[in-house]
Amino acid sequence: MAQDSLDTRFSTEPILPLILGMALPAVVAQLVNLLYSIVDRMYIGHIPGIGSRALAGVGICSTLITLVSSFPMIVGGGGAPLASIALGSGEKEKAERILGTGCAMLAFFSIALIVGIGANLLPLLRLCGASVETLPYASAYFSWYLLGTPFVMVTVALNPFLNVQGKPKAAMLSIVLGAILNILLDPLFMFGFGLGVQGAAIASVASQAASAVLILALLVSPNAGLRLLPRRIRFEGTLVWRIFSLGISPFAMASTESLVGFVLNRELVRYGDVYVGALAIMQSAMLFTSTPSVGFSQGANPVISYNYGHRDAGRVREAFWVVLRVMFSFTFIMTGLMMLAPKSVARIFTSDPELIDTVGKWMPLFLSGFLIFGLQRACQQTFVALGQAGISLFIALLRKVILLIPLVIALSRLLGLKGVFMGEAIADGLCAILCSLIFAYRFPKILKQIQ
């Protein structure tokens, strides 16, 4: 999309239809992306004879998977808003340099993660809570998944740069392609080729590769509004720091999820593998709510960032209120529905009666704080879109590092198993309230500055 067309769209179109037009393709993409993550666990959980153990093993892998996928969020979450602000300020060449520097950072992250995790995989899986029964399945799955790290990097990090150009449908297509391919390949590799858990991982890698190739093709195209040029793919010290300082917030938000998974699994494995499997299901259920919210913010953030760079405080304010209303309403409704029918959610992933009963008992408590979590999501993502690195990082750390982990450890000692699930609920609710108060204080000051 040409710069003048982009300016006309982002700076003059009515905010609500503009954000919906940008966000809906991203939401669809994230929902389809969620679907293939869910399909993985559905197939694995229903493997005859070993489904429950295999599901627990893959649930343990999610801790490391989250860690791997958090690194490209430094580039996507930090670089894309900066590129959008640069475009809003009329600095296209700077936006291209930001994209190129981000790609150089992705190459470094890929090599470091493959070597570092690969050399210590079994000890890491044990630290994440793998038992003698679940370790073989966790190792079989993640050994293959790790090989696809470069594809994960490209898909997660560079997809937001398509939204920056005002091309949400292209961004959606890149994700949908991988998701549909994964859904088709899962049963083929798992059951047709008899590869079981390994087959699920191989299907995921192949699907991520297809998405990555399409994204790169779109970015290097001469028709790209923000083009990836080979000569720009290099480390520029100042830009590396700016990308990192803003991207550390979404990175912390995602990577600390890995730390949370480690703590929760370590606490729950003391009560039996069934609770580790139940956590995998409940965390997957949370994705039904959080994943569309991520898609919505991917579509809305370029609008906020561009108008921030364009110094239009009124449109920034209006865009935030649209984001807040949509995210809060969606999160509240979806979470409430899952709390009312926890066993129905569990049956999506498993046919094991014990596992279904366990989820049915604990899911309402586990999700209760998530009812108002849309407040936190809207405020934190808006801070990122506005380039507010310090506040974004603090909020990202607040929920999981400052609140959740200490609460889970303390309450599990006081209340046992109930304390583990209660810690998640209290942390989610309290973080949403504190984040809203911080935003209510800081946002008017930001608007005043750009005016």
Disulfide bonds with the S-S distance in Angstrom:
none
